[in-house]
Protein backbone atom coordinates (compact mmCIF):
# COMPACT_ATOMS: atom_id res chain seq x y z
CA UNK A 1 0.00 0.00 0.00
CA UNK A 2 1.31 3.41 -0.95
CA UNK A 3 1.53 6.27 1.59
CA UNK A 4 -1.64 8.19 2.46
CA UNK A 5 -0.11 11.23 0.76
CA UNK A 6 -0.61 9.56 -2.66
CA UNK A 7 -3.81 9.19 -4.66
CA UNK A 8 -4.93 7.41 -7.82
CA UNK A 9 -7.01 9.50 -10.23
CA UNK A 10 -9.12 7.41 -12.63
CA UNK A 11 -10.16 9.59 -15.56
CA UNK A 12 -13.46 9.10 -17.43
CA UNK A 13 -13.61 5.31 -17.82
CA UNK A 14 -17.17 5.59 -19.11
CA UNK A 15 -19.22 3.63 -21.62
CA UNK A 16 -19.24 6.35 -24.27
CA UNK A 17 -15.42 6.33 -24.34
CA UNK A 18 -15.22 2.54 -24.68
CA UNK A 19 -15.80 0.44 -27.83
CA UNK A 20 -19.42 0.76 -28.90
CA UNK A 21 -19.77 4.17 -27.28
CA UNK A 22 -20.56 7.53 -28.87
CA UNK A 23 -16.94 8.73 -28.69
CA UNK A 24 -15.18 5.39 -28.51
CA UNK A 25 -11.46 5.29 -27.77
CA UNK A 26 -9.82 2.25 -29.39
CA UNK A 27 -9.02 -0.29 -26.69
CA UNK A 28 -10.67 1.84 -24.01
CA UNK A 29 -12.06 -1.24 -22.27
CA UNK A 30 -8.68 -3.02 -22.23
CA UNK A 31 -7.43 -0.94 -19.29
CA UNK A 32 -10.25 -1.68 -16.86
CA UNK A 33 -8.75 -4.81 -15.27
CA UNK A 34 -5.38 -3.17 -14.73
CA UNK A 35 -6.97 -0.08 -13.19
CA UNK A 36 -9.06 -2.22 -10.83
CA UNK A 37 -5.93 -4.05 -9.67
CA UNK A 38 -3.98 -0.81 -9.20
CA UNK A 39 -6.71 0.56 -6.92
CA UNK A 40 -5.58 -1.89 -4.24
CA UNK A 41 -2.25 -0.03 -3.97
CA UNK A 42 -3.85 3.29 -2.96
CA UNK A 43 -5.72 4.36 0.16
CA UNK A 44 -7.29 7.22 -1.83
CA UNK A 45 -8.94 6.62 -5.21
CA UNK A 46 -10.76 9.40 -7.07
CA UNK A 47 -12.81 8.86 -10.22
CA UNK A 48 -13.79 11.54 -12.70
CA UNK A 49 -16.93 11.42 -14.81
CA UNK A 50 -17.72 13.46 -17.91
CA UNK A 51 -21.27 14.68 -17.22
CA UNK A 52 -22.75 16.82 -19.98
CA UNK A 53 -26.28 18.18 -20.25
CA UNK A 54 -28.05 17.53 -23.57
CA UNK A 55 -27.24 20.26 -26.08
CA UNK A 56 -23.84 20.99 -24.54
CA UNK A 57 -21.85 23.71 -26.34
CA UNK A 58 -19.03 21.24 -27.11
CA UNK A 59 -21.35 19.00 -29.15
CA UNK A 60 -21.14 19.31 -32.93
CA UNK A 61 -24.91 18.79 -33.15
CA UNK A 62 -25.48 21.95 -31.11
CA UNK A 63 -23.76 23.98 -33.81
CA UNK A 64 -25.05 22.05 -36.84
CA UNK A 65 -21.42 21.11 -37.51
CA UNK A 66 -19.55 17.93 -38.36
CA UNK A 67 -18.06 16.06 -35.39
CA UNK A 68 -14.30 16.46 -34.87
CA UNK A 69 -14.24 19.95 -36.38
CA UNK A 70 -13.38 22.97 -34.24
CA UNK A 71 -14.93 26.29 -33.31
CA UNK A 72 -13.80 29.32 -31.38
CA UNK A 73 -15.23 29.79 -27.90
CA UNK A 74 -14.61 32.73 -25.53
CA UNK A 75 -12.01 30.52 -23.81
CA UNK A 76 -10.25 29.41 -27.03
CA UNK A 77 -10.45 26.72 -29.69
CA UNK A 78 -12.91 23.93 -28.91
CA UNK A 79 -13.13 20.55 -30.62
CA UNK A 80 -16.76 19.79 -31.48
CA UNK A 81 -17.49 16.24 -30.35
CA UNK A 82 -20.25 13.77 -31.09
CA UNK A 83 -22.94 13.93 -28.38
CA UNK A 84 -21.50 11.93 -25.47
CA UNK A 85 -21.72 11.31 -21.74
CA UNK A 86 -25.13 12.94 -21.40
CA UNK A 87 -26.22 13.08 -17.78
CA UNK A 88 -28.08 9.99 -16.59
CA UNK A 89 -27.56 7.96 -19.78
CA UNK A 90 -25.92 4.58 -20.21
CA UNK A 91 -23.11 6.27 -22.12
CA UNK A 92 -22.27 8.50 -19.15
CA UNK A 93 -22.15 5.56 -16.72
CA UNK A 94 -18.85 4.04 -15.69
CA UNK A 95 -17.81 0.89 -17.56
CA UNK A 96 -19.69 -2.01 -16.00
CA UNK A 97 -16.51 -3.81 -14.93
CA UNK A 98 -14.82 -0.74 -13.40
CA UNK A 99 -14.57 -0.66 -9.63
CA UNK A 100 -16.27 2.46 -8.31
CA UNK A 101 -15.50 1.97 -4.62
CA UNK A 102 -13.29 5.07 -4.52
CA UNK A 103 -13.35 7.99 -2.11
CA UNK A 104 -14.72 10.64 -4.45
CA UNK A 105 -16.36 11.04 -7.86
CA UNK A 106 -15.73 14.39 -9.57
CA UNK A 107 -18.22 15.22 -12.30
CA UNK A 108 -17.13 17.70 -14.95
CA UNK A 109 -18.50 19.30 -18.11
CA UNK A 110 -21.91 19.98 -16.56
CA UNK A 111 -21.80 23.72 -17.35
CA UNK A 112 -23.57 23.94 -20.75
CA UNK A 113 -21.44 26.88 -21.91
CA UNK A 114 -17.98 25.44 -21.36
CA UNK A 115 -16.25 22.09 -21.76
CA UNK A 116 -14.06 20.56 -19.08
CA UNK A 117 -11.27 18.15 -19.99
CA UNK A 118 -9.27 18.55 -16.78
CA UNK A 119 -10.17 17.05 -13.43
CA UNK A 120 -9.05 20.38 -11.90
CA UNK A 121 -10.39 23.18 -14.12
CA UNK A 122 -12.95 23.82 -16.82
CA UNK A 123 -11.52 24.69 -20.24
CA UNK A 124 -11.20 28.38 -19.35
CA UNK A 125 -8.35 27.17 -17.09
CA UNK A 126 -9.81 29.32 -14.31
CA UNK A 127 -13.02 27.73 -13.00
CA UNK A 128 -12.08 25.03 -10.48
CA UNK A 129 -13.79 21.68 -10.02
CA UNK A 130 -12.88 21.59 -6.32
CA UNK A 131 -10.49 18.65 -6.68
CA UNK A 132 -7.42 20.67 -5.72
CA UNK A 133 -9.01 21.73 -2.44
CA UNK A 134 -10.06 18.17 -1.66
CA UNK A 135 -6.54 16.85 -2.21
CA UNK A 136 -4.91 19.64 -0.17
CA UNK A 137 -7.22 19.14 2.81
CA UNK A 138 -6.49 15.40 2.68
CA UNK A 139 -2.74 16.11 2.72
CA UNK A 140 -2.23 14.44 -0.67
CA UNK A 141 0.66 15.72 -2.80
CA UNK A 142 1.49 12.87 -5.19
CA UNK A 143 -0.85 11.70 -7.95
CA UNK A 144 -0.95 8.78 -10.37
CA UNK A 145 -3.33 9.13 -13.30
CA UNK A 146 -4.92 6.51 -15.55
CA UNK A 147 -7.89 6.41 -17.91
CA UNK A 148 -9.37 8.00 -21.02
CA UNK A 149 -8.32 9.61 -23.14
CA UNK A 150 -4.55 10.01 -22.88
CA UNK A 151 -4.41 13.03 -25.17
CA UNK A 152 -7.38 14.96 -23.82
CA UNK A 153 -8.76 14.50 -20.30
CA UNK A 154 -5.75 12.62 -18.89
CA UNK A 155 -3.35 15.09 -20.51
CA UNK A 156 -5.16 18.22 -19.30
CA UNK A 157 -5.58 16.76 -15.80
CA UNK A 158 -1.92 15.77 -15.50
CA UNK A 159 -0.60 19.11 -16.77
CA UNK A 160 -2.89 21.04 -14.41
CA UNK A 161 -1.87 18.83 -11.48
CA UNK A 162 1.82 19.45 -12.17
CA UNK A 163 1.26 23.20 -12.54
CA UNK A 164 -0.53 23.18 -9.18
CA UNK A 165 2.54 21.62 -7.58
CA UNK A 166 1.46 18.00 -7.29
CA UNK A 167 4.06 15.34 -8.10
CA UNK A 168 2.28 13.72 -11.03
CA UNK A 169 2.76 10.55 -13.04
CA UNK A 170 0.70 8.93 -15.79
CA UNK A 171 0.59 5.17 -16.28
CA UNK A 172 0.57 5.17 -20.06
CA UNK A 173 -0.16 1.42 -20.17
CA UNK A 174 -3.43 2.10 -18.34
CA UNK A 175 -4.54 4.88 -20.71
CA UNK A 176 -5.75 4.89 -24.29
CA UNK A 177 -5.76 7.80 -26.75
CA UNK A 178 -8.08 9.31 -29.36
CA UNK A 179 -5.02 10.55 -31.31
CA UNK A 180 -6.85 13.21 -33.30
CA UNK A 181 -4.67 15.22 -35.70
CA UNK A 182 -1.39 14.53 -33.85
CA UNK A 183 -2.93 15.04 -30.42
CA UNK A 184 -1.14 12.10 -28.77
CA UNK A 185 2.35 13.30 -29.65
CA UNK A 186 1.45 16.83 -28.60
CA UNK A 187 0.05 15.51 -25.31
CA UNK A 188 3.17 13.47 -24.55
CA UNK A 189 5.37 16.48 -25.22
CA UNK A 190 3.15 18.79 -23.20
CA UNK A 191 3.01 16.48 -20.20
CA UNK A 192 6.78 16.03 -20.19
CA UNK A 193 7.31 19.79 -20.50
CA UNK A 194 5.04 20.36 -17.49
CA UNK A 195 7.10 17.94 -15.40
CA UNK A 196 4.75 14.96 -15.54
CA UNK A 197 6.42 11.54 -15.36
CA UNK A 198 5.19 9.18 -18.07
CA UNK A 199 5.42 5.56 -16.91
Secondary structure as GFF3:
##gff-version 3
##sequence-region A 1 199
A	DSSP	beta_strand	6	11	.	.	.	ID=ss1
A	DSSP	three_ten_helix	15	17	.	.	.	ID=ss2
A	DSSP	three_ten_helix	28	31	.	.	.	ID=ss3
A	DSSP	alpha_helix	32	39	.	.	.	ID=ss4
A	DSSP	beta_strand	44	50	.	.	.	ID=ss5
A	DSSP	alpha_helix	60	63	.	.	.	ID=ss6
A	DSSP	beta_strand	69	73	.	.	.	ID=ss7
A	DSSP	beta_strand	76	80	.	.	.	ID=ss8
A	DSSP	beta_strand	104	108	.	.	.	ID=ss9
A	DSSP	alpha_helix	131	137	.	.	.	ID=ss10
A	DSSP	beta_strand	142	148	.	.	.	ID=ss11
A	DSSP	pi_helix	150	154	.	.	.	ID=ss12
A	DSSP	alpha_helix	155	163	.	.	.	ID=ss13
A	DSSP	beta_strand	167	176	.	.	.	ID=ss14
A	DSSP	alpha_helix	183	194	.	.	.	ID=ss15
A	DSSP	beta_strand	197	198	.	.	.	ID=ss16
###
